[in-house]
Amino acid sequence: MNATRSKALWKRAQEKIPGGVNSPVRAWKAVGKSPRFISRGKGAYLFDVDRKRLLDFVASWGPLILGHAHPKIVASLKRTLEKGTTFGAPTPGEVELAEFVCKRVPSIEKLRLVSSGTEATMSAIRLARAFTGRSKIIKFDGCYHGHVDGLLVRAGSGPATLALPDSPGVPASFTAETVVAPFNDVAAVEAAFGQYTSTIAAVIVEPVCGNMGVIPPLTEFLPALREATARHGALLIFDEVISGFRLSTGGAQELYGISPDITCLGKILGGGLPLGAFGGRREIMDLLAPEGPVYQAGTLSGNPLAVAAGLATLRELSRSGVYAELEGKGKKLQEGLEAILDQHRLSGVVNRVGSMLTLFFGVDRVQNAADARCCDRDRFARFFHGMLKRGVYFPPSPFEAAFISLAHGRRELEKALQAFEVWARREGKGTPR
């Protein structure tokens, strides 16, 4: 596919923007070649600057559960825009959105709006430390909670170990209060509590991983986290920036029947505009300024446009049968991908929860980050470009989730499976893709 205009923009971007992008995964480093520049989106499709139509399974990394340029979101934004863009003062929409979220996510009695998922996790951890009077945080290898210094870490050699900085510019002292354990490993969590019992403020986890590819929790994992944190006087923080409102009305916590102390939200909450939130039990949230002593602020927090887009999205998701429809679409795509892998004797596994999934090549099981890192990255890169060649846009990384929206109909799912079948047949024979 000719991408002349994208290549020209890519060259210009690299002159003025570090790496040519404003978020690293957009640079396609994991799959090679230069990224496509997008001019617009509609429904389940993107249109790049070279006028190529692409069936989109990135969905802006999760927020666009209704698809691109949904009429009700566009109409809501137009109405709001005519009134102004930001006021630096409370608005009725903020109250309405907070009431909406608290009604649908029972563990959230109060919440604070922010502008990103990173802000939400950063603030949630500060709040947990203030509430417990403790300093250490347990996180899980492969779970990404934004670019917060203390959470931008990687595990050491042990099953549960103090973290090392994962980026230059993060002092080791900033991550010294972070303990890292393997996801889905209850014994490692117990070992961490055994070693640091009186100093652990909270456990933060993606209840369904979406940042090392999709990895569902084992049956016993989330209940064990709830029990261990309660027993040791620590808080349980669910990072539902991805899973919130995607897997059910109440997110992963409703799906798995676990009630965390604090929940972080984003992506779908803003309907495609920058918006995040963190919320939880009343006595915890009341520690926030101006009610309490824990400081947190943001000039654009609760931005009227983001709130309007979020409300329009959540109202659409409140319709009966929405999540059953998304589950059906996810199941169809998963089963189709698995059948084609089997037909062409290509090793791999499809991990899926609801409308989010990841295809891992070269492995037959992925339950944690170590398993994910064993996947065949070269084959994934060939898969990505083979699908792109056929007009299907999957995430440009083997460690990201693909997302299905309500705009993906039977025709779109069949188009994706047909493209995969053609690619898989040629891949199996070792012919050009």
C-alpha positions in Angstrom: 0.0 0.0 0.0 1.4 3.4 -1.0 2.0 5.7 2.0 3.7 8.6 0.4 2.1 11.3 2.5 2.5 9.4 5.7 6.2 9.0 5.0 6.6 12.7 4.3 4.9 13.6 7.5 7.0 11.0 9.4 10.1 12.7 8.1 8.9 16.1 9.2 7.7 14.8 12.6 11.1 13.4 13.5 12.7 16.8 13.0 10.5 18.5 15.7 9.0 15.8 17.9 11.2 13.3 19.9 11.0 10.1 18.0 8.4 11.6 15.7 5.5 10.8 18.0 3.9 12.0 21.2 3.5 8.5 22.7 6.1 5.8 22.0 4.1 2.9 20.7 2.8 5.1 17.8 6.3 4.9 16.3 5.9 1.2 15.3 9.3 0.3 16.7 8.1 -3.2 17.6 7.0 -3.9 14.0 9.3 -1.8 11.8 8.7 0.6 9.0 7.1 4.1 9.4 3.6 4.7 11.0 0.5 5.7 9.1 -0.7 9.3 9.8 -4.5 9.4 10.3 -6.8 12.1 8.9 -10.1 10.9 10.2 -12.2 8.1 11.6 -15.8 6.9 11.1 -17.4 3.9 12.7 -15.1 0.9 12.7 -12.7 2.5 10.2 -9.7 4.9 10.0 -8.7 6.8 7.0 -5.0 7.7 6.6 -3.6 10.8 4.9 -3.0 8.7 1.8 -6.7 8.0 1.6 -6.4 4.4 2.6 -9.3 2.9 4.6 -8.3 0.7 7.5 -10.5 -1.5 9.6 -9.5 -0.4 13.1 -8.9 -2.7 16.1 -6.8 -0.2 18.0 -9.7 2.1 18.9 -7.3 4.8 20.1 -6.0 2.1 22.6 -9.4 1.4 24.1 -11.6 4.5 24.5 -13.6 4.2 21.3 -16.0 1.5 22.4 -18.7 3.1 20.2 -16.5 3.5 17.2 -15.1 6.7 15.6 -17.2 9.9 15.4 -20.3 8.4 17.0 -23.2 10.8 16.2 -24.4 11.2 19.8 -20.9 12.1 21.0 -20.3 14.5 18.1 -23.7 16.2 18.8 -22.9 16.4 22.6 -19.5 18.0 21.9 -21.0 20.5 19.5 -23.6 21.6 22.0 -21.0 21.9 24.8 -18.4 23.7 22.6 -20.9 26.5 21.8 -21.0 27.2 25.6 -17.2 27.4 26.0 -14.2 25.0 26.4 -13.1 25.5 30.0 -14.0 27.7 33.0 -11.7 26.8 35.9 -14.9 26.5 38.0 -17.4 23.7 38.8 -19.9 22.7 36.1 -23.1 20.7 36.3 -21.7 18.1 34.0 -19.0 17.1 36.5 -21.7 16.4 39.1 -23.8 14.4 36.7 -20.8 12.3 35.6 -19.7 11.6 39.2 -23.3 10.5 40.1 -23.4 8.3 37.0 -20.1 6.6 37.8 -20.9 6.1 41.5 -24.3 4.5 40.6 -22.7 2.0 38.2 -19.5 1.2 40.1 -20.7 0.4 43.7 -17.2 0.4 45.2 -16.9 4.1 44.3 -18.7 6.3 46.8 -16.9 9.5 45.8 -14.5 10.2 42.9 -12.2 13.0 41.7 -11.9 13.8 38.0 -8.4 14.3 36.5 -7.1 14.5 32.9 -5.3 11.2 32.4 -4.9 7.6 33.7 -1.4 8.5 34.8 -2.8 11.3 37.0 -5.4 8.9 38.4 -2.9 6.2 39.5 -0.4 8.7 40.8 -3.1 10.3 43.0 -4.6 7.0 44.1 -1.2 5.9 45.4 -0.7 9.2 47.3 -4.1 8.8 48.8 -3.5 5.1 49.8 -0.2 6.1 51.5 -1.9 8.9 53.4 -4.8 6.7 54.5 -2.6 3.8 55.8 0.4 5.8 57.0 2.6 3.4 55.1 4.9 3.8 52.1 5.4 0.7 50.1 3.3 -0.4 47.0 3.1 -3.8 45.5 2.7 -3.8 41.7 2.9 -6.6 39.1 5.5 -7.3 36.5 4.1 -6.2 33.1 1.2 -4.1 34.5 1.5 -0.5 33.3 0.0 2.2 35.5 1.1 5.3 33.5 4.5 7.0 33.6 4.5 7.6 37.3 8.2 7.6 38.6 7.5 5.1 41.4 5.6 2.7 39.1 7.8 2.9 36.1 9.8 -0.2 37.2 10.8 -3.7 36.3 11.2 -6.7 38.5 14.5 -8.1 39.7 15.4 -11.8 39.7 13.3 -12.9 42.7 9.6 -13.8 42.7 8.8 -10.6 44.6 11.5 -8.0 44.8 12.1 -4.3 45.3 11.9 -2.7 41.9 14.6 -1.2 39.7 14.0 2.0 37.6 12.8 1.1 34.1 13.8 4.4 32.6 16.7 6.8 32.8 15.7 9.9 34.8 14.0 7.9 37.5 16.2 7.7 40.6 16.5 4.4 42.4 15.3 6.1 45.5 11.9 6.8 43.8 11.3 3.1 43.2 12.7 1.8 46.5 9.1 1.8 47.9 7.8 -0.3 45.0 7.7 -4.1 45.3 7.2 -6.1 42.1 5.6 -9.6 41.9 4.6 -11.8 39.0 1.0 -11.4 37.9 -1.3 -14.3 38.8 1.2 -15.5 41.5 -0.5 -15.6 44.9 2.5 -17.0 46.7 4.7 -14.1 45.6 2.1 -11.7 47.0 2.1 -13.5 50.3 5.9 -13.5 50.3 5.9 -9.7 49.8 3.5 -9.2 52.7 5.6 -11.5 54.8 8.7 -9.5 54.2 7.1 -6.0 54.3 4.0 -6.5 56.4 3.8 -3.3 58.3 5.0 -1.0 55.5 2.7 -2.0 52.5 0.1 0.7 51.8 -1.5 -0.8 48.8 -1.5 -3.4 46.1 -2.2 -1.9 42.6 -3.2 -4.2 39.8 -4.9 -4.2 36.4 -7.6 -6.8 37.2 -7.4 -7.8 33.5 -4.0 -6.9 32.0 -4.0 -4.9 28.9 -0.5 -3.6 28.8 1.5 -6.8 28.3 -1.2 -8.1 26.0 -4.5 -9.3 27.4 -4.0 -11.6 30.3 -7.0 -12.6 32.4 -6.6 -13.3 36.1 -6.6 -16.8 37.3 -9.7 -17.8 39.3 -8.0 -17.5 42.7 -5.9 -14.4 42.0 -8.1 -11.4 42.6 -9.9 -12.9 45.6 -6.5 -13.6 47.1 -5.5 -10.0 46.6 -8.7 -8.8 48.3 -8.2 -11.2 51.2 -4.5 -10.5 51.7 -4.9 -6.7 51.6 -7.7 -6.8 54.1 -5.8 -9.1 56.4 -2.7 -6.9 56.4 -4.4 -3.5 56.6 -3.4 -2.5 53.1 -5.7 -1.1 50.3 -6.5 -2.8 47.1 -6.3 -0.4 44.0 -7.8 -1.6 40.8 -6.4 0.1 37.7 -9.4 0.0 35.4 -8.2 2.6 33.0 -8.6 0.0 30.3 -11.2 -2.4 31.7 -13.5 0.2 33.2 -16.9 0.3 31.3 -15.4 -2.0 28.7 -16.0 -5.4 30.2 -19.3 -4.6 31.9 -21.2 -1.6 33.3 -19.2 -1.9 36.5 -15.9 -2.9 34.9 -13.8 -5.9 35.8 -14.7 -5.6 39.4 -18.3 -6.3 38.6 -17.3 -9.1 36.2 -15.2 -10.9 38.8 -17.2 -9.9 41.9 -14.4 -8.1 43.7 -14.7 -4.8 45.5 -11.5 -2.7 45.6 -10.8 0.2 48.0 -9.8 2.6 45.2 -10.5 2.4 41.4 -8.7 4.3 38.7 -10.6 5.0 35.5 -9.9 6.6 32.1 -10.2 5.9 28.4 -13.9 5.1 27.9 -14.7 7.4 30.8 -13.8 10.4 28.5 -15.4 9.0 25.3 -12.2 9.7 23.3 -11.2 12.9 25.1 -8.6 13.3 27.8 -10.3 12.3 31.1 -9.4 10.2 34.0 -10.7 9.6 37.6 -10.0 7.8 40.8 -12.6 7.0 43.4 -13.4 4.7 46.3 -14.7 4.5 49.8 -16.0 7.8 51.3 -13.6 7.8 54.3 -10.6 7.4 51.9 -11.7 10.0 49.4 -12.5 12.6 52.1 -8.8 12.8 52.8 -8.4 14.8 49.5 -8.1 18.6 49.6 -10.1 20.7 50.2 -11.9 18.3 52.4 -8.7 16.8 53.8 -4.9 17.3 53.8 -3.9 15.2 50.8 -3.2 17.7 47.9 -4.3 17.1 44.3 -5.3 19.6 41.7 -5.6 20.1 37.9 -6.4 23.2 35.8 -8.3 21.2 33.2 -9.7 18.5 35.5 -13.3 17.8 34.6 -13.0 19.7 31.3 -16.6 20.3 30.0 -15.9 18.8 26.6 -14.4 15.6 28.0 -17.2 15.3 30.5 -19.8 15.7 27.8 -18.2 13.0 25.6 -17.9 10.7 28.6 -21.6 11.1 29.6 -22.7 10.5 26.0 -20.6 7.3 25.9 -21.8 6.0 29.2 -25.4 6.6 28.4 -25.0 4.6 25.2 -23.4 1.8 27.1 -26.3 1.7 29.5 -28.6 0.3 26.8 -29.8 -3.3 27.4 -27.7 -6.0 25.7 -24.7 -3.9 24.9 -22.1 -6.1 26.8 -23.7 -9.3 25.5 -23.3 -8.0 22.0 -19.6 -7.1 22.6 -19.0 -10.5 24.2 -20.5 -12.2 21.1 -18.3 -10.2 18.8 -15.2 -11.0 20.8 -16.0 -14.7 20.9 -16.5 -14.7 17.1 -13.2 -13.1 16.4 -11.3 -15.3 19.0 -12.8 -18.5 17.7 -12.1 -17.5 14.1 -8.5 -16.6 14.8 -7.9 -19.9 16.7 -9.4 -22.0 13.9 -7.2 -20.4 11.4 -4.1 -20.9 13.6 -5.0 -24.6 13.9 -5.8 -25.0 10.2 -2.4 -23.7 9.1 -0.5 -25.2 12.0 0.8 -21.9 13.4 1.6 -22.0 17.1 -0.1 -19.3 19.1 -2.8 -18.5 21.6 -5.6 -15.9 21.7 -6.2 -14.4 25.1 -9.5 -12.6 25.4 -11.8 -11.0 28.0 -14.9 -9.6 26.5 -14.1 -7.1 23.7 -10.4 -7.0 24.2 -7.9 -9.6 23.0 -4.3 -10.4 22.1 -2.9 -12.9 19.6 0.4 -14.3 21.0 2.5 -16.2 18.4 4.8 -19.1 19.3 3.4 -19.9 22.7 0.5 -22.0 24.0 -0.1 -20.2 27.3 0.3 -16.7 28.6 -0.5 -16.1 32.2 2.1 -13.4 33.1 4.7 -11.1 31.7 7.4 -13.8 31.6 5.1 -15.9 29.4 4.3 -13.0 27.2 7.9 -12.2 26.6 8.4 -15.7 25.1 6.1 -14.9 22.1 7.4 -14.8 18.6 7.9 -11.1 18.0 9.2 -11.5 14.4 6.1 -13.4 13.4 3.9 -10.8 15.0 5.6 -8.1 13.0 4.9 -10.0 9.8 1.3 -10.5 10.9 0.9 -6.8 11.6 2.1 -5.8 8.2 0.3 -8.6 6.4 -3.0 -7.5 7.9 -2.3 -3.8 7.2 -1.6 -4.7 3.6 -5.1 -6.1 3.5 -6.7 -3.0 5.2 -6.9 -4.3 8.8 -5.2 -2.3 11.5 -4.1 -4.2 14.6 -2.0 -2.7 17.4 1.6 -2.2 16.3 3.0 -4.2 19.2 2.8 -7.8 20.3 2.2 -6.6 23.9 -0.9 -4.5 23.4 -4.6 -5.3 23.4 -6.8 -5.2 20.3 -10.3 -3.7 20.9 -13.6 -4.4 19.4 -16.3 -1.7 19.3 -20.0 -1.7 18.8 -19.3 -0.3 15.3 -17.7 -3.6 14.3 -20.4 -5.6 12.6 -20.5 -9.1 11.1 -19.0 -7.7 7.9 -16.0 -6.2 9.7 -15.3 -9.3 11.7 -15.4 -11.5 8.6 -13.1 -9.1 6.7 -10.6 -9.4 9.5 -10.8 -13.2 9.6 -10.5 -13.4 5.8 -7.4 -11.2 5.9 -5.9 -13.4 8.6 -6.7 -16.6 6.7 -4.8 -15.3 3.6 -1.9 -14.2 5.7 -1.7 -17.4 7.7 -1.9 -19.6 4.6 1.1 -17.8 3.1 2.9 -17.7 6.5 2.5 -21.4 6.9 4.0 -22.0 3.5 6.8 -19.6 4.0 5.8 -17.5 1.0 5.9 -13.7 0.8 3.1 -12.1 2.9 
